């Protein structure tokens, strides 16, 4: 059984809660995810943790779920 760690969370001035996995380490190659921004529309927002004021992308919650599942299962390789 894997140990579950708490994600790091930060709120921006608009009240959006961005989270970064604690598994990402301190290497700087991380993304932050916000799911509370447009939850009613089922959107997930992603941004670069090094540039929080930079651009964001939005994907459907369904696409995000499929993407993270593929990562966990090892279906995606660099």
mmCIF file of the N, C-alpha and C atoms, coordinates in Angstrom:
data_MODEL
# 
_entry.id   MODEL 
# 
loop_
_atom_site.group_PDB 
_atom_site.id 
_atom_site.type_symbol 
_atom_site.label_atom_id 
_atom_site.label_alt_id 
_atom_site.label_comp_id 
_atom_site.label_asym_id 
_atom_site.label_entity_id 
_atom_site.label_seq_id 
_atom_site.pdbx_PDB_ins_code 
_atom_site.Cartn_x 
_atom_site.Cartn_y 
_atom_site.Cartn_z 
_atom_site.occupancy 
_atom_site.B_iso_or_equiv 
_atom_site.pdbx_formal_charge 
_atom_site.auth_seq_id 
_atom_site.auth_comp_id 
_atom_site.auth_asym_id 
_atom_site.auth_atom_id 
_atom_site.pdbx_PDB_model_num 
ATOM 1   N N  . UNK A 1 1  ? 0.837   -1.181 0.000   1.00 0.00 ? 1  UNK A N  1 
ATOM 2   C CA . UNK A 1 1  ? 0.000   0.000  0.000   1.00 0.00 ? 1  UNK A CA 1 
ATOM 3   C C  . UNK A 1 1  ? 0.880   1.242  0.000   1.00 0.00 ? 1  UNK A C  1 
ATOM 4   N N  . UNK A 1 2  ? 0.584   2.157  -0.909  1.00 0.00 ? 2  UNK A N  1 
ATOM 5   C CA . UNK A 1 2  ? 1.371   3.386  -0.985  1.00 0.00 ? 2  UNK A CA 1 
ATOM 6   C C  . UNK A 1 2  ? 0.948   4.373  0.090   1.00 0.00 ? 2  UNK A C  1 
ATOM 7   N N  . UNK A 1 3  ? 1.932   5.080  0.603   1.00 0.00 ? 3  UNK A N  1 
ATOM 8   C CA . UNK A 1 3  ? 1.657   6.125  1.583   1.00 0.00 ? 3  UNK A CA 1 
ATOM 9   C C  . UNK A 1 3  ? 1.139   7.351  0.849   1.00 0.00 ? 3  UNK A C  1 
ATOM 10  N N  . UNK A 1 4  ? 0.039   7.897  1.297   1.00 0.00 ? 4  UNK A N  1 
ATOM 11  C CA . UNK A 1 4  ? -0.527  9.087  0.672   1.00 0.00 ? 4  UNK A CA 1 
ATOM 12  C C  . UNK A 1 4  ? -0.021  10.322 1.399   1.00 0.00 ? 4  UNK A C  1 
ATOM 13  N N  . UNK A 1 5  ? 0.547   11.231 0.646   1.00 0.00 ? 5  UNK A N  1 
ATOM 14  C CA . UNK A 1 5  ? 1.057   12.484 1.217   1.00 0.00 ? 5  UNK A CA 1 
ATOM 15  C C  . UNK A 1 5  ? 0.096   13.606 0.882   1.00 0.00 ? 5  UNK A C  1 
ATOM 16  N N  . UNK A 1 6  ? 0.119   14.635 1.689   1.00 0.00 ? 6  UNK A N  1 
ATOM 17  C CA . UNK A 1 6  ? -0.722  15.801 1.414   1.00 0.00 ? 6  UNK A CA 1 
ATOM 18  C C  . UNK A 1 6  ? -0.062  16.663 0.349   1.00 0.00 ? 6  UNK A C  1 
ATOM 19  N N  . UNK A 1 7  ? -0.870  17.139 -0.582  1.00 0.00 ? 7  UNK A N  1 
ATOM 20  C CA . UNK A 1 7  ? -0.376  18.042 -1.609  1.00 0.00 ? 7  UNK A CA 1 
ATOM 21  C C  . UNK A 1 7  ? -0.116  19.410 -1.001  1.00 0.00 ? 7  UNK A C  1 
ATOM 22  N N  . UNK A 1 8  ? 0.803   20.152 -1.617  1.00 0.00 ? 8  UNK A N  1 
ATOM 23  C CA . UNK A 1 8  ? 1.040   21.533 -1.223  1.00 0.00 ? 8  UNK A CA 1 
ATOM 24  C C  . UNK A 1 8  ? -0.029  22.390 -1.888  1.00 0.00 ? 8  UNK A C  1 
ATOM 25  N N  . UNK A 1 9  ? -0.652  23.270 -1.140  1.00 0.00 ? 9  UNK A N  1 
ATOM 26  C CA . UNK A 1 9  ? -1.721  24.112 -1.679  1.00 0.00 ? 9  UNK A CA 1 
ATOM 27  C C  . UNK A 1 9  ? -1.414  25.578 -1.431  1.00 0.00 ? 9  UNK A C  1 
ATOM 28  N N  . UNK A 1 10 ? -1.809  26.405 -2.400  1.00 0.00 ? 10 UNK A N  1 
ATOM 29  C CA . UNK A 1 10 ? -1.642  27.845 -2.275  1.00 0.00 ? 10 UNK A CA 1 
ATOM 30  C C  . UNK A 1 10 ? -2.831  28.516 -2.955  1.00 0.00 ? 10 UNK A C  1 
ATOM 31  N N  . UNK A 1 11 ? -3.367  29.559 -2.329  1.00 0.00 ? 11 UNK A N  1 
ATOM 32  C CA . UNK A 1 11 ? -4.479  30.306 -2.917  1.00 0.00 ? 11 UNK A CA 1 
ATOM 33  C C  . UNK A 1 11 ? -3.943  31.593 -3.520  1.00 0.00 ? 11 UNK A C  1 
ATOM 34  N N  . UNK A 1 12 ? -4.464  31.947 -4.690  1.00 0.00 ? 12 UNK A N  1 
ATOM 35  C CA . UNK A 1 12 ? -4.043  33.208 -5.295  1.00 0.00 ? 12 UNK A CA 1 
ATOM 36  C C  . UNK A 1 12 ? -5.021  34.315 -4.907  1.00 0.00 ? 12 UNK A C  1 
ATOM 37  N N  . UNK A 1 13 ? -4.818  35.513 -5.438  1.00 0.00 ? 13 UNK A N  1 
ATOM 38  C CA . UNK A 1 13 ? -5.635  36.666 -5.051  1.00 0.00 ? 13 UNK A CA 1 
ATOM 39  C C  . UNK A 1 13 ? -7.094  36.514 -5.465  1.00 0.00 ? 13 UNK A C  1 
ATOM 40  N N  . UNK A 1 14 ? -7.378  35.668 -6.442  1.00 0.00 ? 14 UNK A N  1 
ATOM 41  C CA . UNK A 1 14 ? -8.754  35.451 -6.883  1.00 0.00 ? 14 UNK A CA 1 
ATOM 42  C C  . UNK A 1 14 ? -9.444  34.351 -6.077  1.00 0.00 ? 14 UNK A C  1 
ATOM 43  N N  . UNK A 1 15 ? -8.714  33.754 -5.135  1.00 0.00 ? 15 UNK A N  1 
ATOM 44  C CA . UNK A 1 15 ? -9.283  32.697 -4.319  1.00 0.00 ? 15 UNK A CA 1 
ATOM 45  C C  . UNK A 1 15 ? -9.176  31.314 -4.933  1.00 0.00 ? 15 UNK A C  1 
ATOM 46  N N  . UNK A 1 16 ? -8.481  31.222 -6.039  1.00 0.00 ? 16 UNK A N  1 
ATOM 47  C CA . UNK A 1 16 ? -8.277  29.925 -6.676  1.00 0.00 ? 16 UNK A CA 1 
ATOM 48  C C  . UNK A 1 16 ? -7.266  29.129 -5.867  1.00 0.00 ? 16 UNK A C  1 
ATOM 49  N N  . UNK A 1 17 ? -7.559  27.887 -5.604  1.00 0.00 ? 17 UNK A N  1 
ATOM 50  C CA . UNK A 1 17 ? -6.647  27.038 -4.840  1.00 0.00 ? 17 UNK A CA 1 
ATOM 51  C C  . UNK A 1 17 ? -5.855  26.179 -5.811  1.00 0.00 ? 17 UNK A C  1 
ATOM 52  N N  . UNK A 1 18 ? -4.561  26.439 -5.850  1.00 0.00 ? 18 UNK A N  1 
ATOM 53  C CA . UNK A 1 18 ? -3.639  25.692 -6.704  1.00 0.00 ? 18 UNK A CA 1 
ATOM 54  C C  . UNK A 1 18 ? -2.932  24.669 -5.850  1.00 0.00 ? 18 UNK A C  1 
ATOM 55  N N  . UNK A 1 19 ? -2.749  23.464 -6.378  1.00 0.00 ? 19 UNK A N  1 
ATOM 56  C CA . UNK A 1 19 ? -2.049  22.437 -5.615  1.00 0.00 ? 19 UNK A CA 1 
ATOM 57  C C  . UNK A 1 19 ? -0.940  21.819 -6.454  1.00 0.00 ? 19 UNK A C  1 
ATOM 58  N N  . UNK A 1 20 ? 0.103   21.441 -5.755  1.00 0.00 ? 20 UNK A N  1 
ATOM 59  C CA . UNK A 1 20 ? 1.261   20.788 -6.367  1.00 0.00 ? 20 UNK A CA 1 
ATOM 60  C C  . UNK A 1 20 ? 1.537   19.536 -5.552  1.00 0.00 ? 20 UNK A C  1 
ATOM 61  N N  . UNK A 1 21 ? 1.765   18.445 -6.218  1.00 0.00 ? 21 UNK A N  1 
ATOM 62  C CA . UNK A 1 21 ? 2.019   17.186 -5.523  1.00 0.00 ? 21 UNK A CA 1 
ATOM 63  C C  . UNK A 1 21 ? 3.305   17.273 -4.709  1.00 0.00 ? 21 UNK A C  1 
ATOM 64  N N  . UNK A 1 22 ? 3.285   16.698 -3.535  1.00 0.00 ? 22 UNK A N  1 
ATOM 65  C CA . UNK A 1 22 ? 4.503   16.647 -2.724  1.00 0.00 ? 22 UNK A CA 1 
ATOM 66  C C  . UNK A 1 22 ? 5.526   15.709 -3.350  1.00 0.00 ? 22 UNK A C  1 
ATOM 67  N N  . UNK A 1 23 ? 5.115   14.873 -4.259  1.00 0.00 ? 23 UNK A N  1 
ATOM 68  C CA . UNK A 1 23 ? 6.035   13.973 -4.962  1.00 0.00 ? 23 UNK A CA 1 
ATOM 69  C C  . UNK A 1 23 ? 6.863   14.697 -6.013  1.00 0.00 ? 23 UNK A C  1 
ATOM 70  N N  . UNK A 1 24 ? 6.528   15.938 -6.299  1.00 0.00 ? 24 UNK A N  1 
ATOM 71  C CA . UNK A 1 24 ? 7.231   16.675 -7.352  1.00 0.00 ? 24 UNK A CA 1 
ATOM 72  C C  . UNK A 1 24 ? 8.627   17.106 -6.935  1.00 0.00 ? 24 UNK A C  1 
ATOM 73  N N  . UNK A 1 25 ? 8.912   17.145 -5.650  1.00 0.00 ? 25 UNK A N  1 
ATOM 74  C CA . UNK A 1 25 ? 10.253  17.507 -5.187  1.00 0.00 ? 25 UNK A CA 1 
ATOM 75  C C  . UNK A 1 25 ? 10.560  18.978 -5.392  1.00 0.00 ? 25 UNK A C  1 
ATOM 76  N N  . UNK A 1 26 ? 11.846  19.314 -5.363  1.00 0.00 ? 26 UNK A N  1 
ATOM 77  C CA . UNK A 1 26 ? 12.275  20.707 -5.475  1.00 0.00 ? 26 UNK A CA 1 
ATOM 78  C C  . UNK A 1 26 ? 13.033  20.987 -6.759  1.00 0.00 ? 26 UNK A C  1 
ATOM 79  N N  . UNK A 1 27 ? 12.885  20.144 -7.759  1.00 0.00 ? 27 UNK A N  1 
ATOM 80  C CA . UNK A 1 27 ? 13.633  20.295 -9.004  1.00 0.00 ? 27 UNK A CA 1 
ATOM 81  C C  . UNK A 1 27 ? 13.161  21.424 -9.893  1.00 0.00 ? 27 UNK A C  1 
ATOM 82  N N  . UNK A 1 28 ? 11.974  21.956 -9.642  1.00 0.00 ? 28 UNK A N  1 
ATOM 83  C CA . UNK A 1 28 ? 11.469  23.055 -10.447 1.00 0.00 ? 28 UNK A CA 1 
ATOM 84  C C  . UNK A 1 28 ? 10.749  22.631 -11.709 1.00 0.00 ? 28 UNK A C  1 
ATOM 85  N N  . UNK A 1 29 ? 10.647  21.343 -11.965 1.00 0.00 ? 29 UNK A N  1 
ATOM 86  C CA . UNK A 1 29 ? 9.939   20.854 -13.146 1.00 0.00 ? 29 UNK A CA 1 
ATOM 87  C C  . UNK A 1 29 ? 8.542   20.399 -12.742 1.00 0.00 ? 29 UNK A C  1 
ATOM 88  N N  . UNK A 1 30 ? 7.746   21.324 -12.248 1.00 0.00 ? 30 UNK A N  1 
ATOM 89  C CA . UNK A 1 30 ? 6.457   20.972 -11.665 1.00 0.00 ? 30 UNK A CA 1 
ATOM 90  C C  . UNK A 1 30 ? 5.331   21.775 -12.299 1.00 0.00 ? 30 UNK A C  1 
ATOM 91  N N  . UNK A 1 31 ? 4.141   21.234 -12.167 1.00 0.00 ? 31 UNK A N  1 
ATOM 92  C CA . UNK A 1 31 ? 2.948   21.977 -12.535 1.00 0.00 ? 31 UNK A CA 1 
ATOM 93  C C  . UNK A 1 31 ? 2.058   22.061 -11.307 1.00 0.00 ? 31 UNK A C  1 
ATOM 94  N N  . UNK A 1 32 ? 1.195   23.058 -11.310 1.00 0.00 ? 32 UNK A N  1 
ATOM 95  C CA . UNK A 1 32 ? 0.182   23.194 -10.276 1.00 0.00 ? 32 UNK A CA 1 
ATOM 96  C C  . UNK A 1 32 ? -1.173  23.035 -10.950 1.00 0.00 ? 32 UNK A C  1 
ATOM 97  N N  . UNK A 1 33 ? -2.126  22.507 -10.199 1.00 0.00 ? 33 UNK A N  1 
ATOM 98  C CA . UNK A 1 33 ? -3.440  22.206 -10.743 1.00 0.00 ? 33 UNK A CA 1 
ATOM 99  C C  . UNK A 1 33 ? -4.501  22.881 -9.889  1.00 0.00 ? 33 UNK A C  1 
ATOM 100 N N  . UNK A 1 34 ? -5.504  23.468 -10.541 1.00 0.00 ? 34 UNK A N  1 
ATOM 101 C CA . UNK A 1 34 ? -6.653  24.051 -9.846  1.00 0.00 ? 34 UNK A CA 1 
ATOM 102 C C  . UNK A 1 34 ? -7.910  23.391 -10.382 1.00 0.00 ? 34 UNK A C  1 
ATOM 103 N N  . UNK A 1 35 ? -8.697  22.828 -9.482  1.00 0.00 ? 35 UNK A N  1 
ATOM 104 C CA . UNK A 1 35 ? -9.945  22.204 -9.904  1.00 0.00 ? 35 UNK A CA 1 
ATOM 105 C C  . UNK A 1 35 ? -11.161 22.979 -9.425  1.00 0.00 ? 35 UNK A C  1 
ATOM 106 N N  . UNK A 1 36 ? -10.967 23.974 -8.572  1.00 0.00 ? 36 UNK A N  1 
ATOM 107 C CA . UNK A 1 36 ? -12.106 24.689 -8.013  1.00 0.00 ? 36 UNK A CA 1 
ATOM 108 C C  . UNK A 1 36 ? -12.496 25.929 -8.808  1.00 0.00 ? 36 UNK A C  1 
ATOM 109 N N  . UNK A 1 37 ? -11.747 26.270 -9.857  1.00 0.00 ? 37 UNK A N  1 
ATOM 110 C CA . UNK A 1 37 ? -11.986 27.507 -10.597 1.00 0.00 ? 37 UNK A CA 1 
ATOM 111 C C  . UNK A 1 37 ? -13.317 27.482 -11.331 1.00 0.00 ? 37 UNK A C  1 
ATOM 112 N N  . UNK A 1 38 ? -13.533 26.482 -12.128 1.00 0.00 ? 38 UNK A N  1 
ATOM 113 C CA . UNK A 1 38 ? -14.782 26.339 -12.866 1.00 0.00 ? 38 UNK A CA 1 
ATOM 114 C C  . UNK A 1 38 ? -15.327 24.932 -12.672 1.00 0.00 ? 38 UNK A C  1 
ATOM 115 N N  . UNK A 1 39 ? -15.462 24.534 -11.436 1.00 0.00 ? 39 UNK A N  1 
ATOM 116 C CA . UNK A 1 39 ? -15.853 23.159 -11.139 1.00 0.00 ? 39 UNK A CA 1 
ATOM 117 C C  . UNK A 1 39 ? -17.186 22.794 -11.779 1.00 0.00 ? 39 UNK A C  1 
ATOM 118 N N  . UNK A 1 40 ? -18.066 23.763 -11.883 1.00 0.00 ? 40 UNK A N  1 
ATOM 119 C CA . UNK A 1 40 ? -19.367 23.457 -12.477 1.00 0.00 ? 40 UNK A CA 1 
ATOM 120 C C  . UNK A 1 40 ? -19.252 23.082 -13.946 1.00 0.00 ? 40 UNK A C  1 
ATOM 121 N N  . UNK A 1 41 ? -18.249 23.621 -14.621 1.00 0.00 ? 41 UNK A N  1 
ATOM 122 C CA . UNK A 1 41 ? -18.046 23.276 -16.022 1.00 0.00 ? 41 UNK A CA 1 
ATOM 123 C C  . UNK A 1 41 ? -17.166 22.037 -16.181 1.00 0.00 ? 41 UNK A C  1 
ATOM 124 N N  . UNK A 1 42 ? -16.653 21.506 -15.097 1.00 0.00 ? 42 UNK A N  1 
ATOM 125 C CA . UNK A 1 42 ? -15.825 20.311 -15.165 1.00 0.00 ? 42 UNK A CA 1 
ATOM 126 C C  . UNK A 1 42 ? -14.444 20.567 -15.732 1.00 0.00 ? 42 UNK A C  1 
ATOM 127 N N  . UNK A 1 43 ? -13.883 21.749 -15.488 1.00 0.00 ? 43 UNK A N  1 
ATOM 128 C CA . UNK A 1 43 ? -12.567 22.094 -16.025 1.00 0.00 ? 43 UNK A CA 1 
ATOM 129 C C  . UNK A 1 43 ? -11.482 21.931 -14.967 1.00 0.00 ? 43 UNK A C  1 
ATOM 130 N N  . UNK A 1 44 ? -10.294 21.588 -15.438 1.00 0.00 ? 44 UNK A N  1 
ATOM 131 C CA . UNK A 1 44 ? -9.101  21.521 -14.597 1.00 0.00 ? 44 UNK A CA 1 
ATOM 132 C C  . UNK A 1 44 ? -8.087  22.468 -15.223 1.00 0.00 ? 44 UNK A C  1 
ATOM 133 N N  . UNK A 1 45 ? -7.516  23.347 -14.413 1.00 0.00 ? 45 UNK A N  1 
ATOM 134 C CA . UNK A 1 45 ? -6.546  24.316 -14.906 1.00 0.00 ? 45 UNK A CA 1 
ATOM 135 C C  . UNK A 1 45 ? -5.148  23.906 -14.462 1.00 0.00 ? 45 UNK A C  1 
ATOM 136 N N  . UNK A 1 46 ? -4.177  24.096 -15.355 1.00 0.00 ? 46 UNK A N  1 
ATOM 137 C CA . UNK A 1 46 ? -2.795  23.683 -15.105 1.00 0.00 ? 46 UNK A CA 1 
ATOM 138 C C  . UNK A 1 46 ? -1.878  24.857 -15.412 1.00 0.00 ? 46 UNK A C  1 
ATOM 139 N N  . UNK A 1 47 ? -0.873  25.077 -14.552 1.00 0.00 ? 47 UNK A N  1 
ATOM 140 C CA . UNK A 1 47 ? 0.103   26.143 -14.791 1.00 0.00 ? 47 UNK A CA 1 
ATOM 141 C C  . UNK A 1 47 ? 1.482   25.678 -14.347 1.00 0.00 ? 47 UNK A C  1 
ATOM 142 N N  . UNK A 1 48 ? 2.496   26.383 -14.798 1.00 0.00 ? 48 UNK A N  1 
ATOM 143 C CA . UNK A 1 48 ? 3.887   26.112 -14.428 1.00 0.00 ? 48 UNK A CA 1 
ATOM 144 C C  . UNK A 1 48 ? 4.126   26.669 -13.027 1.00 0.00 ? 48 UNK A C  1 
ATOM 145 N N  . UNK A 1 49 ? 4.628   25.847 -12.124 1.00 0.00 ? 49 UNK A N  1 
ATOM 146 C CA . UNK A 1 49 ? 4.839   26.307 -10.747 1.00 0.00 ? 49 UNK A CA 1 
ATOM 147 C C  . UNK A 1 49 ? 5.938   27.363 -10.642 1.00 0.00 ? 49 UNK A C  1 
ATOM 148 N N  . UNK A 1 50 ? 6.854   27.409 -11.611 1.00 0.00 ? 50 UNK A N  1 
ATOM 149 C CA . UNK A 1 50 ? 7.923   28.418 -11.585 1.00 0.00 ? 50 UNK A CA 1 
ATOM 150 C C  . UNK A 1 50 ? 7.418   29.784 -12.040 1.00 0.00 ? 50 UNK A C  1 
ATOM 151 N N  . UNK A 1 51 ? 6.300   29.819 -12.772 1.00 0.00 ? 51 UNK A N  1 
ATOM 152 C CA . UNK A 1 51 ? 5.774   31.063 -13.330 1.00 0.00 ? 51 UNK A CA 1 
ATOM 153 C C  . UNK A 1 51 ? 4.269   31.148 -13.083 1.00 0.00 ? 51 UNK A C  1 
ATOM 154 N N  . UNK A 1 52 ? 3.867   31.329 -11.821 1.00 0.00 ? 52 UNK A N  1 
ATOM 155 C CA . UNK A 1 52 ? 2.444   31.308 -11.502 1.00 0.00 ? 52 UNK A CA 1 
ATOM 156 C C  . UNK A 1 52 ? 1.638   32.429 -12.150 1.00 0.00 ? 52 UNK A C  1 
ATOM 157 N N  . UNK A 1 53 ? 2.292   33.492 -12.579 1.00 0.00 ? 53 UNK A N  1 
ATOM 158 C CA . UNK A 1 53 ? 1.577   34.574 -13.252 1.00 0.00 ? 53 UNK A CA 1 
ATOM 159 C C  . UNK A 1 53 ? 1.557   34.391 -14.763 1.00 0.00 ? 53 UNK A C  1 
ATOM 160 N N  . UNK A 1 54 ? 2.216   33.344 -15.242 1.00 0.00 ? 54 UNK A N  1 
ATOM 161 C CA . UNK A 1 54 ? 2.242   33.052 -16.670 1.00 0.00 ? 54 UNK A CA 1 
ATOM 162 C C  . UNK A 1 54 ? 0.924   32.441 -17.122 1.00 0.00 ? 54 UNK A C  1 
ATOM 163 N N  . UNK A 1 55 ? 0.948   31.834 -18.265 1.00 0.00 ? 55 UNK A N  1 
ATOM 164 C CA . UNK A 1 55 ? -0.263  31.258 -18.832 1.00 0.00 ? 55 UNK A CA 1 
ATOM 165 C C  . UNK A 1 55 ? -0.751  30.020 -18.101 1.00 0.00 ? 55 UNK A C  1 
ATOM 166 N N  . UNK A 1 56 ? -1.986  29.695 -18.377 1.00 0.00 ? 56 UNK A N  1 
ATOM 167 C CA . UNK A 1 56 ? -2.621  28.501 -17.838 1.00 0.00 ? 56 UNK A CA 1 
ATOM 168 C C  . UNK A 1 56 ? -3.276  27.769 -18.997 1.00 0.00 ? 56 UNK A C  1 
ATOM 169 N N  . UNK A 1 57 ? -3.423  26.481 -18.850 1.00 0.00 ? 57 UNK A N  1 
ATOM 170 C CA . UNK A 1 57 ? -4.218  25.738 -19.815 1.00 0.00 ? 57 UNK A CA 1 
ATOM 171 C C  . UNK A 1 57 ? -5.400  25.128 -19.075 1.00 0.00 ? 57 UNK A C  1 
ATOM 172 N N  . UNK A 1 58 ? -6.483  24.940 -19.784 1.00 0.00 ? 58 UNK A N  1 
ATOM 173 C CA . UNK A 1 58 ? -7.670  24.313 -19.214 1.00 0.00 ? 58 UNK A CA 1 
ATOM 174 C C  . UNK A 1 58 ? -7.965  23.046 -19.997 1.00 0.00 ? 58 UNK A C  1 
ATOM 175 N N  . UNK A 1 59 ? -8.245  21.988 -19.286 1.00 0.00 ? 59 UNK A N  1 
ATOM 176 C CA . UNK A 1 59 ? -8.637  20.725 -19.901 1.00 0.00 ? 59 UNK A CA 1 
ATOM 177 C C  . UNK A 1 59 ? -9.905  20.241 -19.209 1.00 0.00 ? 59 UNK A C  1 
ATOM 178 N N  . UNK A 1 60 ? -10.632 19.376 -19.866 1.00 0.00 ? 60 UNK A N  1 
ATOM 179 C CA . UNK A 1 60 ? -11.824 18.832 -19.232 1.00 0.00 ? 60 UNK A CA 1 
ATOM 180 C C  . UNK A 1 60 ? -11.412 17.915 -18.088 1.00 0.00 ? 60 UNK A C  1 
ATOM 181 N N  . UNK A 1 61 ? -12.275 17.811 -17.109 1.00 0.00 ? 61 UNK A N  1 
ATOM 182 C CA . UNK A 1 61 ? -11.999 16.920 -15.982 1.00 0.00 ? 61 UNK A CA 1 
ATOM 183 C C  . UNK A 1 61 ? -11.830 15.483 -16.475 1.00 0.00 ? 61 UNK A C  1 
ATOM 184 N N  . UNK A 1 62 ? -12.584 15.107 -17.471 1.00 0.00 ? 62 UNK A N  1 
ATOM 185 C CA . UNK A 1 62 ? -12.479 13.756 -18.032 1.00 0.00 ? 62 UNK A CA 1 
ATOM 186 C C  . UNK A 1 62 ? -11.094 13.526 -18.646 1.00 0.00 ? 62 UNK A C  1 
ATOM 187 N N  . UNK A 1 63 ? -10.597 14.508 -19.397 1.00 0.00 ? 63 UNK A N  1 
ATOM 188 C CA . UNK A 1 63 ? -9.266  14.390 -19.999 1.00 0.00 ? 63 UNK A CA 1 
ATOM 189 C C  . UNK A 1 63 ? -8.187  14.330 -18.927 1.00 0.00 ? 63 UNK A C  1 
ATOM 190 N N  . UNK A 1 64 ? -8.323  15.149 -17.884 1.00 0.00 ? 64 UNK A N  1 
ATOM 191 C CA . UNK A 1 64 ? -7.341  15.160 -16.801 1.00 0.00 ? 64 UNK A CA 1 
ATOM 192 C C  . UNK A 1 64 ? -7.305  13.808 -16.090 1.00 0.00 ? 64 UNK A C  1 
ATOM 193 N N  . UNK A 1 65 ? -8.483  13.248 -15.840 1.00 0.00 ? 65 UNK A N  1 
ATOM 194 C CA . UNK A 1 65 ? -8.561  11.946 -15.188 1.00 0.00 ? 65 UNK A CA 1 
ATOM 195 C C  . UNK A 1 65 ? -7.881  10.875 -16.037 1.00 0.00 ? 65 UNK A C  1 
ATOM 196 N N  . UNK A 1 66 ? -8.130  10.890 -17.339 1.00 0.00 ? 66 UNK A N  1 
ATOM 197 C CA . UNK A 1 66 ? -7.499  9.916  -18.236 1.00 0.00 ? 66 UNK A CA 1 
ATOM 198 C C  . UNK A 1 66 ? -5.984  10.099 -18.265 1.00 0.00 ? 66 UNK A C  1 
ATOM 199 N N  . UNK A 1 67 ? -5.527  11.349 -18.293 1.00 0.00 ? 67 UNK A N  1 
ATOM 200 C CA . UNK A 1 67 ? -4.098  11.648 -18.310 1.00 0.00 ? 67 UNK A CA 1 
ATOM 201 C C  . UNK A 1 67 ? -3.409  11.154 -17.041 1.00 0.00 ? 67 UNK A C  1 
ATOM 202 N N  . UNK A 1 68 ? -3.965  11.483 -15.879 1.00 0.00 ? 68 UNK A N  1 
ATOM 203 C CA . UNK A 1 68 ? -3.329  11.077 -14.623 1.00 0.00 ? 68 UNK A CA 1 
ATOM 204 C C  . UNK A 1 68 ? -3.391  9.563  -14.434 1.00 0.00 ? 68 UNK A C  1 
ATOM 205 N N  . UNK A 1 69 ? -4.444  8.932  -14.923 1.00 0.00 ? 69 UNK A N  1 
ATOM 206 C CA . UNK A 1 69 ? -4.521  7.469  -14.868 1.00 0.00 ? 69 UNK A CA 1 
ATOM 207 C C  . UNK A 1 69 ? -3.399  6.850  -15.701 1.00 0.00 ? 69 UNK A C  1 
ATOM 208 N N  . UNK A 1 70 ? -3.201  7.376  -16.908 1.00 0.00 ? 70 UNK A N  1 
ATOM 209 C CA . UNK A 1 70 ? -2.142  6.864  -17.787 1.00 0.00 ? 70 UNK A CA 1 
ATOM 210 C C  . UNK A 1 70 ? -0.766  7.049  -17.148 1.00 0.00 ? 70 UNK A C  1 
ATOM 211 N N  . UNK A 1 71 ? -0.551  8.171  -16.464 1.00 0.00 ? 71 UNK A N  1 
ATOM 212 C CA . UNK A 1 71 ? 0.720   8.387  -15.763 1.00 0.00 ? 71 UNK A CA 1 
ATOM 213 C C  . UNK A 1 71 ? 0.931   7.346  -14.674 1.00 0.00 ? 71 UNK A C  1 
ATOM 214 N N  . UNK A 1 72 ? -0.097  7.144  -13.860 1.00 0.00 ? 72 UNK A N  1 
ATOM 215 C CA . UNK A 1 72 ? 0.013   6.177  -12.755 1.00 0.00 ? 72 UNK A CA 1 
ATOM 216 C C  . UNK A 1 72 ? 0.265   4.761  -13.255 1.00 0.00 ? 72 UNK A C  1 
ATOM 217 N N  . UNK A 1 73 ? -0.320  4.423  -14.379 1.00 0.00 ? 73 UNK A N  1 
ATOM 218 C CA . UNK A 1 73 ? -0.192  3.069  -14.915 1.00 0.00 ? 73 UNK A CA 1 
ATOM 219 C C  . UNK A 1 73 ? 1.083   2.869  -15.726 1.00 0.00 ? 73 UNK A C  1 
ATOM 220 N N  . UNK A 1 74 ? 1.860   3.940  -15.920 1.00 0.00 ? 74 UNK A N  1 
ATOM 221 C CA . UNK A 1 74 ? 3.107   3.835  -16.663 1.00 0.00 ? 74 UNK A CA 1 
ATOM 222 C C  . UNK A 1 74 ? 2.920   3.773  -18.171 1.00 0.00 ? 74 UNK A C  1 
ATOM 223 N N  . UNK A 1 75 ? 1.756   4.191  -18.646 1.00 0.00 ? 75 UNK A N  1 
ATOM 224 C CA . UNK A 1 75 ? 1.464   4.137  -20.079 1.00 0.00 ? 75 UNK A CA 1 
ATOM 225 C C  . UNK A 1 75 ? 2.142   5.262  -20.853 1.00 0.00 ? 75 UNK A C  1 
ATOM 226 N N  . UNK A 1 76 ? 2.593   6.296  -20.167 1.00 0.00 ? 76 UNK A N  1 
ATOM 227 C CA . UNK A 1 76 ? 3.261   7.426  -20.821 1.00 0.00 ? 76 UNK A CA 1 
ATOM 228 C C  . UNK A 1 76 ? 4.735   7.395  -20.460 1.00 0.00 ? 76 UNK A C  1 
ATOM 229 N N  . UNK A 1 77 ? 5.575   7.482  -21.452 1.00 0.00 ? 77 UNK A N  1 
ATOM 230 C CA . UNK A 1 77 ? 7.017   7.490  -21.209 1.00 0.00 ? 77 UNK A CA 1 
ATOM 231 C C  . UNK A 1 77 ? 7.619   8.750  -21.801 1.00 0.00 ? 77 UNK A C  1 
ATOM 232 N N  . UNK A 1 78 ? 8.710   9.250  -21.195 1.00 0.00 ? 78 UNK A N  1 
ATOM 233 C CA . UNK A 1 78 ? 9.337   10.472 -21.719 1.00 0.00 ? 78 UNK A CA 1 
ATOM 234 C C  . UNK A 1 78 ? 9.971   10.252 -23.076 1.00 0.00 ? 78 UNK A C  1 
# 
